[in-house]
Amino acid sequence: MAVYPESHIYDVLIVGAGPSGSSAAYWLAEAGYDVAVLERKHFPREKTCGDGLTPRAVRQLEDMGVGDALTEAHKYYGLRTCAYGRELELRWPEHPSFPPYGYVITRHDLDMLVAERAVKAGAHLFQETEAIEPIIDTLQPSERISSSRSDIPMQPAQESLPRLLARTSASAMQPAQESLPRLLGIRAKDVKSGQLADFKARYIILAEGTASRISRAIGAKRDKRLPLGMALRGYYRSPRHDDPFIESHLDVRDENGDTLPGYAWIFPLGDGRVNVGVGLITTSGRWKRVNTSNMMDVFISNAPSSWGLRPENSCGPATGGRLPMGLSTVSKCGPNVLLTGDAAGSINPFNGEGISYGYETGRIAAACIGNALCGGGSDALYDYDYRLQAAYGDYYKIGRTFVKMISQPEVMHRCVQLGMHSKPLMEWLLSIMANLLRPDSNAPAELAYKLLAAVARSTPDPEDFTMSLS
Ligand SMILES: Cc1cc2nc3c(=O)[nH]c(=O)nc-3n(C[C@H](O)[C@H](O)[C@H](O)COP(=O)(O)OP(=O)(O)OC[C@H]3O[C@@H](n4cnc5c(N)ncnc54)[C@H](O)[C@@H]3O)c2cc1C
């Protein structure tokens, strides 16, 4: 039987110990706050994922002091992109803030490392403890005040002065999005015994991933106009398990040979296996009905034979999941509650990457709650939306336009064909799509991005997706 400290009031309670929950827990615990994390599984646990860490994710892990533990994982140096019989090897760009390498590591191992890091910093992790319902404060009590400001270092997008000014003026002029209710805590259940317990806290972070049980219960919604991806992955034993490049195939097709708006990947794990998967954008009409299992079968049967992706090398059936992109959750803040990672819809629409954005949004949420606990109150929490906009607003808006473009097969086909004939063009694209542009550079990729950002700022969002909110 689990022992739950029911009378205790934590500074911060976090639901979910994936990338975003453990990052928030680490930064808050490291700053000295009293933090509890509820996780329904027991580590190590499986999580369906491509297992690919880009330089952005590595930077966050190094900042949390997990860098040394990663040296056991498979290190890689860039992306081999393949389509229409051509292949290009693109190295990660040199960047002042991000390393020129990434890792492939199973979430089974990675999520445990980061959760353990948060515990080492002082967070209390309650495993096999499932959050089942929010305890909503119907009386709306006044804020508790304490003293100085938070010292959790803000990052990740190195806010420039113009961005900061834009954020400040946006913050002053725009009303906050529809607010979530104030919470007193979370009712949870011991998964094994069924024992119930009420966890109470001054501030709460919902880092539940796409499950989003508590987020939905308090009224958070996904904006259905914004991109949603579906992806499927499986493991294979492969002679190329230690390839120094991850590989993506941009000419994925359905069983009828028609081009699909997505890509397939082969990510080498260095332990005898590769992670193989397919992903596509399913937001708009016809792509909603695409069967990702068929898409995977078509890809596997056409994949380069050197990878050895044959049935006898399969390590088990493929599993899949949803990818909520482009900050697609509306209402990410309440007076004492914030949503992070997939619960906030924070996946990058350009490439489906979500781990680094989980770490980053967890860290931004931690900084806002740190400020709230130091006297900033609810205003510090509403600053979260503005900080997310400052870090990702323009970039994700361009990403949404990109998604709209590639959802048209002819456009996708022409762009990929054009790109595959120019390595410099694909190198720029890689910097843009992996969000690794240099803030201090006027190289072609950065100039192209600045132009796109200026256009994005002055135009409305793409609107061809369905219009209703779920
Ligand atoms: C097939 C696939 C491939 C992908 N490949 C990549 C990739 O290669 N690289 C990349 O960067 N991103 C990838 N992603 C995206 C990435 O997996 C997510 O963006 C990332 O896991 C989000 O982290 P998170 O912390 O928000 O949520 P999660 O990782 O989902 O963590 C949520 C945690 O909360 C727990 N939880 C949920 N509900 C409750 C509850 N009620 N009570 C207690 N605990 C609860 C869960 O058990 C889980 O541990 C992929 C996604 C899919 C589906």
The ligand as an SDF file (V2000), in Angstrom:
LIG
                    3D

 53 58  0  0  0  0  0  0  0  0999 V2000
    5.3970    7.3360  -32.9410 C   0  0  0  0  0  0  0  0  0  0  0  0
    5.9820    8.6080  -32.3590 C   0  0  0  0  0  0  0  0  0  0  0  0
    7.2970    8.9260  -32.6410 C   0  0  0  0  0  0  0  0  0  0  0  0
    7.8760   10.0890  -32.0990 C   0  0  0  0  0  0  0  0  0  0  0  0
    9.2010   10.3240  -32.3360 N   0  0  0  0  0  0  0  0  0  0  0  0
    9.8020   11.3920  -31.7740 C   0  0  0  0  0  0  0  0  0  0  0  0
   11.2030   11.5800  -31.9160 C   0  0  0  0  0  0  0  0  0  0  0  0
   11.9200   10.7630  -32.5160 O   0  0  0  0  0  0  0  0  0  0  0  0
   11.7640   12.6930  -31.3570 N   0  0  0  0  0  0  0  0  0  0  0  0
   11.0170   13.6010  -30.6720 C   0  0  0  0  0  0  0  0  0  0  0  0
   11.5870   14.6050  -30.2180 O   0  0  0  0  0  0  0  0  0  0  0  0
    9.6890   13.4250  -30.4740 N   0  0  0  0  0  0  0  0  0  0  0  0
    9.0600   12.3310  -30.9840 C   0  0  0  0  0  0  0  0  0  0  0  0
    7.7280   12.1080  -30.7510 N   0  0  0  0  0  0  0  0  0  0  0  0
    6.9800   13.0620  -29.8910 C   0  0  0  0  0  0  0  0  0  0  0  0
    7.3220   12.8310  -28.4020 C   0  0  0  0  0  0  0  0  0  0  0  0
    7.1640   11.4750  -28.0780 O   0  0  0  0  0  0  0  0  0  0  0  0
    6.4070   13.6810  -27.4960 C   0  0  0  0  0  0  0  0  0  0  0  0
    6.3160   14.9910  -28.0060 O   0  0  0  0  0  0  0  0  0  0  0  0
    6.9390   13.7450  -26.0590 C   0  0  0  0  0  0  0  0  0  0  0  0
    6.9190   12.4690  -25.4650 O   0  0  0  0  0  0  0  0  0  0  0  0
    6.0940   14.7030  -25.2040 C   0  0  0  0  0  0  0  0  0  0  0  0
    6.5360   14.6880  -23.8650 O   0  0  0  0  0  0  0  0  0  0  0  0
    5.4840   14.9920  -22.6870 P   0  0  0  0  0  0  0  0  0  0  0  0
    6.2630   15.0050  -21.4170 O   0  0  0  0  0  0  0  0  0  0  0  0
    4.6620   16.1600  -23.0160 O   0  0  0  0  0  0  0  0  0  0  0  0
    4.4630   13.7420  -22.6960 O   0  0  0  0  0  0  0  0  0  0  0  0
    4.7510   12.1850  -22.5470 P   0  0  0  0  0  0  0  0  0  0  0  0
    6.0900   11.8260  -23.0000 O   0  0  0  0  0  0  0  0  0  0  0  0
    3.5890   11.5050  -23.1770 O   0  0  0  0  0  0  0  0  0  0  0  0
    4.7020   11.9290  -20.9750 O   0  0  0  0  0  0  0  0  0  0  0  0
    3.4900   11.9740  -20.2580 C   0  0  0  0  0  0  0  0  0  0  0  0
    3.6580   11.1670  -18.9790 C   0  0  0  0  0  0  0  0  0  0  0  0
    2.4860   11.3410  -18.1800 O   0  0  0  0  0  0  0  0  0  0  0  0
    2.0570   10.1080  -17.6800 C   0  0  0  0  0  0  0  0  0  0  0  0
    0.6140   10.2380  -17.4650 N   0  0  0  0  0  0  0  0  0  0  0  0
   -0.3510   10.4320  -18.4020 C   0  0  0  0  0  0  0  0  0  0  0  0
   -1.5560   10.5350  -17.8130 N   0  0  0  0  0  0  0  0  0  0  0  0
   -1.3320   10.4220  -16.4750 C   0  0  0  0  0  0  0  0  0  0  0  0
   -2.1870   10.4500  -15.3360 C   0  0  0  0  0  0  0  0  0  0  0  0
   -3.5300   10.6110  -15.4600 N   0  0  0  0  0  0  0  0  0  0  0  0
   -1.6560   10.3050  -14.1170 N   0  0  0  0  0  0  0  0  0  0  0  0
   -0.3020   10.1350  -13.9660 C   0  0  0  0  0  0  0  0  0  0  0  0
    0.5590   10.0870  -15.0120 N   0  0  0  0  0  0  0  0  0  0  0  0
    0.0420   10.2320  -16.2440 C   0  0  0  0  0  0  0  0  0  0  0  0
    2.4370    9.1060  -18.7610 C   0  0  0  0  0  0  0  0  0  0  0  0
    2.5450    7.7880  -18.2520 O   0  0  0  0  0  0  0  0  0  0  0  0
    3.7720    9.6720  -19.2420 C   0  0  0  0  0  0  0  0  0  0  0  0
    4.8570    9.1460  -18.5040 O   0  0  0  0  0  0  0  0  0  0  0  0
    7.1050   10.9630  -31.2760 C   0  0  0  0  0  0  0  0  0  0  0  0
    5.7710   10.6420  -30.9960 C   0  0  0  0  0  0  0  0  0  0  0  0
    5.2130    9.4870  -31.5300 C   0  0  0  0  0  0  0  0  0  0  0  0
    3.7760    9.1340  -31.1980 C   0  0  0  0  0  0  0  0  0  0  0  0
  1  2  1  0
  2  3  1  0
  2 52  2  0
  3  4  2  0
  4  5  1  0
  4 50  1  0
  5  6  2  0
  6  7  1  0
  6 13  1  0
  7  8  2  0
  7  9  1  0
  9 10  1  0
 10 11  2  0
 10 12  1  0
 12 13  2  0
 13 14  1  0
 14 15  1  0
 14 50  1  0
 15 16  1  0
 16 17  1  0
 16 18  1  0
 18 19  1  0
 18 20  1  0
 20 21  1  0
 20 22  1  0
 22 23  1  0
 23 24  1  0
 24 25  2  0
 24 26  1  0
 24 27  1  0
 27 28  1  0
 28 29  2  0
 28 30  1  0
 28 31  1  0
 31 32  1  0
 32 33  1  0
 33 34  1  0
 33 48  1  0
 34 35  1  0
 35 36  1  0
 35 46  1  0
 36 37  1  0
 36 45  1  0
 37 38  2  0
 38 39  1  0
 39 40  1  0
 39 45  2  0
 40 41  1  0
 40 42  2  0
 42 43  1  0
 43 44  2  0
 44 45  1  0
 46 47  1  0
 46 48  1  0
 48 49  1  0
 50 51  2  0
 51 52  1  0
 52 53  1  0
M  END
$$$$
